Amino acid sequence: MSDKRSKPEEEYFAKEESEKAKRLKEKLKEETEAEERERIKAACYMKCPKCGGQLHEVTFRGVSIDRCSSCGGVWLDAGELEKLAGEEDKSVITDILGFFSGKK
């Protein structure tokens, strides 16, 4: 039996196959990137960004902060600086955060 598809049909199916392959490739890329992010996160979790030492949570003025057991560096999560500074120094902290975030 011979294939009786017309040229437009062949083009349509070729385009469908191409788009399907493209979607599959994009999905595989997204999955690979997500796996890589998880791998990096697992390798870096609670590691000091300065020296790579182990970070330990310590409580300072009622706020849990991360401190490096190797270099003694202190690392704060979002909002912890404001908690430590308190309400009276809010404008100073806002100015400092604005400076480092590029808003000023």
Secondary structure, 3 states (H helix, E strand, C coil): CCCCCCHHHHHHHHHHHHHHHHHHHHHHHHHHHHHHHHHHHHHHCCECCCCCCEEEEEEECCEEEEEECCCCCEECCCCHHHHHHCCCCHHHHHHHHHHHHCCC
